[in-house]
Amino acid sequence: DAKTTQPPSMDCAEGRAANLPCNHSTISGNEYVYWYRQIHSQGPQYIIHGLKNNETNEMASLIITEDRKSSTLILPHATLRDTAVYYCIARTRMDTGRRALTFGSGTRLQVQP
Amino acid sequence: DVKVTQSSRYLVKRTGEKVFLECVQDMDHENMFWYRQDPGLGLRLIYFSYDVKMKEKGDIPEGYSVSREKKERFSLILESASTNQTSMYLCASSSPAGTGQGSPLHFGNGTRLTVT
């Protein structure tokens, strides 16, 4: 897996957009960028993934730079329920769930009322 | 939405007991996985399965076995529970990578097992 770097923590006001950056400068051409989050005492929750193009789903948007060396997860209208640790992972397609999954330390997002 | 359901959120068992952890997914996924999550160690893969009745060892299979008799259900068995198996156990499922869709993992909410 390509190494990813994320800021350890961020704050966001409720109702505002939360922009979470991830650096993956050594990503290879066949590695996807996956985002997960984990709320305390719950299992990790898949958010979104992408390869080259920007992606959007009902939870978030993923913006990947043209050189693919970094990406940003955008939660358009953060709520208190979005308070969690967010993990960015770069790896080949997830049938390599056969390998151990290391989330790293992620970004702890605190949404403030 | 994909739903992966683990039968218990919390379990307390005694050393030497046989423990069954059940996981059911409703998305007709071929792939299912069992992980354990411990502080500072990330998610470690115990076993996975790519099809009914098929299983493969992950990184830490010792002391565990699995069963996949139906596509939607993947069971983790602790043959004789020990205190070092106290952990958060996470089940996950995914579609095959060959679908070209990136095959993300979808996790259940976890079972926190305490062995005393």
Chai-1 contact restraints between the chains, C-beta under 6 A:
chainA,res_idxA,chainB,res_idxB,connection_type,confidence,min_distance_angstrom,max_distance_angstrom,comment,restraint_id
A,Y32,B,G102,contact,1.0,0.0,6.0,A-B,restraint_1
A,Y34,B,P104,contact,1.0,0.0,6.0,A-B,restraint_2
A,Q42,B,N109,contact,1.0,0.0,6.0,A-B,restraint_3
A,G43,B,L90,contact,1.0,0.0,6.0,A-B,restraint_4
A,G43,B,F107,contact,1.0,0.0,6.0,A-B,restraint_5
A,G43,B,G108,contact,1.0,0.0,6.0,A-B,restraint_6
A,G43,B,N109,contact,1.0,0.0,6.0,A-B,restraint_7
A,G43,B,G110,contact,1.0,0.0,6.0,A-B,restraint_8
A,P44,B,F107,contact,1.0,0.0,6.0,A-B,restraint_9
A,Y46,B,P104,contact,1.0,0.0,6.0,A-B,restraint_10
A,Y46,B,H106,contact,1.0,0.0,6.0,A-B,restraint_11
A,H49,B,G102,contact,1.0,0.0,6.0,A-B,restraint_12
A,H49,B,P104,contact,1.0,0.0,6.0,A-B,restraint_13
A,R93,B,A97,contact,1.0,0.0,6.0,A-B,restraint_14
A,R93,B,G102,contact,1.0,0.0,6.0,A-B,restraint_15
A,R93,B,S103,contact,1.0,0.0,6.0,A-B,restraint_16
A,M94,B,S94,contact,1.0,0.0,6.0,A-B,restraint_17
A,M94,B,S103,contact,1.0,0.0,6.0,A-B,restraint_18
A,M94,B,P104,contact,1.0,0.0,6.0,A-B,restraint_19
A,M94,B,L105,contact,1.0,0.0,6.0,A-B,restraint_20
A,D95,B,A97,contact,1.0,0.0,6.0,A-B,restraint_21
A,D95,B,S103,contact,1.0,0.0,6.0,A-B,restraint_22
A,G97,B,F33,contact,1.0,0.0,6.0,A-B,restraint_23
A,G97,B,S94,contact,1.0,0.0,6.0,A-B,restraint_24
A,G97,B,L105,contact,1.0,0.0,6.0,A-B,restraint_25
A,R98,B,F48,contact,1.0,0.0,6.0,A-B,restraint_26
A,A100,B,R44,contact,1.0,0.0,6.0,A-B,restraint_27
A,A100,B,L45,contact,1.0,0.0,6.0,A-B,restraint_28
A,A100,B,D59,contact,1.0,0.0,6.0,A-B,restraint_29
A,L101,B,L43,contact,1.0,0.0,6.0,A-B,restraint_30
A,T102,B,G42,contact,1.0,0.0,6.0,A-B,restraint_31
A,F103,B,G42,contact,1.0,0.0,6.0,A-B,restraint_32
